[in-house]
Amino acid sequence: MPELPDLQAFSLNLTKKLKGKKIQKITVTEDKKLNVPVTQLQDALMGHELEKFIRSGKELHVLFKGGHALGLHLMLHGGLVLFKDDDQQPKFQIVTMTFDDGSNLALTDFQKAATPTLDPKVSDVPDALDVDTDYLSQKLGKTKTPVKTVLMDQKVVRGIGNAYADEILWHARISPFSPANKIPADKVKTLVKSIKSVLENAEKEILKANPDIISGEVRDFLEVHKPGKKATSTGAAIHQKELSARKTYYTDEQELFD
């Protein structure tokens, strides 16, 4: 599943490629998860100029001049495909935007789970890059749930998924199995710094590896959440264990607070 750094990179590149182009046609192949009738989506977006892509939590939002936005949630296996009219059509299209220059952007998903949303609601849950120590301390202090599970809860912090939760906790040297309310104040402060540092650095690494990326995942640079990797750059052995039905990677460098 693409996570926050991936989506940041996608939004940057898609804005570069599509900014200023007008929607000529919008085709919905799978409408079961669309929040409005197809005709309402078409009426809202047809003829409008694309302004930019932004990331909001785990979603991409396509902003158009005229005030409308199209939210795209890739879910587990969704992808984005940019193609020309005369190219081979991508498989498993959910929704496809056709622009006035003959280019197309398709949201695809063989599981049909990726979700388009017209004018998605603004969330009051802070984005991972905006979370502060006071807020996170308050949220962690209210629950005995393992800290990794809390970090992945989109009702607490938006944007962190399984892979980067492991990376952040390794960077902060906190065991993912630590009850959230047992983490001391100084470590919560460290955790907030690690969230921003890990996610921002990951975006840079992704763009360095694939400057034009608009879909997929780049994970080669990850320190701990990398199947088959035996040790981190610090030489610590990487362990793997299930936590809340998710594969969790960690090392003995990370302190368990209990």
C-alpha positions in Angstrom: 0.0 0.0 0.0 1.4 3.4 -0.9 2.0 5.5 2.3 2.5 9.2 3.0 5.9 9.6 1.4 4.8 7.8 -1.8 1.7 9.9 -2.1 3.7 13.1 -1.5 5.9 12.1 -4.4 2.9 11.2 -6.6 1.2 14.5 -5.9 4.4 16.5 -6.8 4.9 14.7 -10.1 1.2 14.6 -11.1 0.9 18.3 -10.6 3.9 18.9 -12.9 2.4 16.7 -15.6 -1.2 17.7 -15.4 -1.5 21.3 -14.0 -3.5 23.6 -16.3 -5.1 20.8 -18.4 -8.9 20.8 -18.6 -11.2 17.8 -18.1 -12.7 16.8 -21.4 -14.3 13.6 -20.2 -14.5 11.6 -17.0 -15.4 7.9 -17.2 -16.4 5.8 -14.2 -16.1 2.1 -14.7 -16.8 1.1 -11.1 -19.3 3.3 -9.4 -20.1 1.3 -6.3 -17.8 3.3 -4.0 -18.4 6.7 -5.6 -20.1 9.0 -3.1 -22.3 10.7 -5.7 -24.1 9.6 -8.9 -21.8 9.4 -11.9 -23.7 12.3 -13.7 -23.1 14.5 -10.7 -19.3 13.8 -10.8 -19.2 14.5 -14.5 -21.2 17.8 -14.2 -18.9 19.0 -11.4 -15.6 18.3 -13.2 -16.2 18.5 -16.9 -14.5 21.5 -18.6 -12.7 22.5 -15.4 -8.9 23.2 -15.3 -6.8 21.0 -13.0 -5.1 23.2 -10.4 -2.9 20.8 -8.5 -2.7 17.5 -6.6 -2.3 17.5 -2.8 -1.9 14.7 -0.3 -4.4 14.5 2.6 -3.5 11.7 5.0 -3.5 8.5 2.9 -5.5 10.1 0.0 -4.6 12.2 -3.0 -6.9 15.1 -3.7 -7.2 16.5 -7.2 -8.1 20.2 -7.0 -9.8 22.0 -9.8 -10.4 25.6 -10.6 -14.1 26.2 -9.8 -13.8 24.8 -6.3 -14.4 21.1 -6.7 -12.0 18.3 -5.7 -11.7 14.6 -6.5 -10.4 12.4 -3.7 -8.5 9.2 -4.7 -7.9 6.6 -2.0 -5.7 3.8 -3.5 -6.4 1.4 -0.7 -4.2 -1.8 -0.7 -3.6 -2.4 -4.4 -4.8 0.7 -6.3 -2.6 2.5 -8.8 -2.4 5.5 -11.1 -1.7 5.2 -14.8 -1.0 8.1 -17.1 -1.6 7.3 -20.8 -2.4 8.8 -24.2 -5.6 8.2 -26.2 -3.8 5.9 -28.6 -2.0 3.9 -25.9 -3.2 0.5 -24.8 -5.9 0.9 -22.2 -4.8 0.0 -18.6 -6.8 -2.8 -17.0 -9.0 -2.6 -14.0 -10.0 1.1 -14.3 -12.1 2.6 -11.6 -12.3 6.2 -12.8 -10.5 7.8 -15.7 -10.0 11.5 -16.4 -9.4 12.5 -20.0 -7.8 15.9 -20.6 -8.0 18.3 -23.5 -4.5 17.4 -24.8 -5.4 13.7 -25.2 -3.8 12.5 -22.0 -5.6 10.4 -19.5 -5.2 9.5 -15.8 -6.8 6.3 -14.6 -7.3 5.1 -11.0 -7.0 1.3 -11.3 -7.4 -1.6 -8.9 -7.9 -5.3 -9.6 -9.7 -5.6 -6.3 -12.1 -2.8 -7.1 -11.4 -1.3 -3.7 -9.8 2.0 -4.7 -12.2 4.8 -3.9 -13.0 8.1 -5.8 -14.8 10.8 -3.8 -16.2 14.0 -5.1 -15.4 16.9 -2.7 -14.1 14.8 0.2 -14.7 16.2 3.7 -11.9 18.1 5.4 -10.7 16.0 8.4 -10.0 17.5 11.8 -7.5 14.7 12.6 -4.0 16.1 12.2 -1.7 14.9 9.4 1.4 13.0 10.4 3.6 15.9 9.3 1.7 18.4 11.4 1.3 16.4 14.6 2.9 18.0 17.7 4.1 16.7 21.1 1.2 18.0 23.2 -1.4 16.4 20.9 0.4 13.0 20.6 1.1 12.9 24.4 -2.6 13.4 25.0 -3.6 10.6 22.6 -1.0 8.1 23.7 -1.7 8.8 27.4 -5.3 7.6 27.0 -4.8 4.1 25.9 -2.9 0.9 26.7 -2.9 -0.1 23.0 0.5 -0.8 21.5 2.1 2.4 20.3 2.4 1.1 16.7 -1.3 0.4 16.5 -2.0 4.0 17.7 0.3 5.5 15.1 -1.5 3.6 12.4 -5.0 4.7 13.6 -6.2 7.2 11.0 -8.6 8.7 13.6 -5.5 9.7 15.7 -2.9 10.6 13.1 -3.5 10.6 9.3 -1.0 9.2 6.9 1.1 6.5 8.7 0.9 2.9 7.5 2.5 -0.4 8.5 5.9 0.1 6.9 6.6 3.6 8.1 5.2 3.0 11.6 8.0 0.4 11.9 10.6 2.8 10.5 9.5 5.7 12.8 9.6 3.5 15.9 13.0 2.1 15.0 14.3 5.6 14.4 12.9 6.7 17.8 14.2 3.5 19.5 10.8 2.7 20.9 9.5 -0.9 20.8 6.3 -1.2 18.7 4.8 -3.4 21.5 5.1 -0.7 24.2 1.7 0.3 25.7 1.1 3.8 24.4 0.4 5.2 27.9 3.7 3.9 29.3 5.9 5.9 26.9 7.7 8.7 28.9 7.3 12.4 27.9 10.9 12.7 26.6 10.4 9.7 24.3 7.1 11.1 23.0 9.0 14.2 22.0 11.6 12.0 20.3 8.8 10.2 18.5 7.3 13.3 17.1 10.7 14.3 15.7 11.1 10.8 14.2 7.8 11.0 12.5 8.7 14.1 10.6 12.3 13.1 9.9 11.5 9.6 8.6 8.6 10.6 6.4 10.4 13.6 4.9 13.6 11.7 4.3 11.6 8.9 2.7 10.0 11.3 0.2 13.5 12.5 -0.8 14.7 8.9 -1.2 11.7 7.9 -3.3 12.2 10.9 -5.7 15.9 10.2 -5.9 15.3 6.6 -6.9 12.4 7.4 -9.3 12.1 11.1 -10.1 8.9 10.6 -12.2 7.1 8.2 -10.0 3.3 8.4 -9.9 2.4 4.9 -8.7 3.9 1.9 -6.9 6.3 1.8 -4.0 10.1 2.3 -3.5 11.2 0.6 -0.3 14.9 -0.3 -0.9 16.2 2.4 1.5 14.1 1.3 4.5 16.1 0.4 7.6 13.9 -2.2 9.3 10.7 -2.9 7.5 12.1 -4.8 4.6 11.4 -8.5 4.2 14.5 -10.6 3.8 16.8 -7.9 5.3 18.7 -9.4 8.2 20.2 -6.3 10.0 19.9 -2.5 10.0 22.8 -0.2 9.1 23.7 -0.1 12.8 24.3 -3.9 12.7 21.2 -4.8 14.8 19.4 -8.0 13.9 15.9 -7.5 12.5 13.1 -9.5 14.1 9.6 -10.0 12.8 6.4 -10.6 14.8 2.6 -10.2 14.2 1.0 -7.2 15.9 -2.7 -6.6 15.3 -2.6 -8.9 12.3 0.3 -6.9 10.7 3.8 -8.0 10.1 6.0 -5.9 12.4 9.7 -5.5 12.1 11.9 -4.3 15.0 15.3 -4.7 16.7 16.6 -5.1 20.2 17.8 -1.5 20.0 14.2 -0.4 20.6 13.2 0.0 24.3 10.0 -1.7 25.5 8.2 0.6 28.0 5.8 -1.4 30.2 
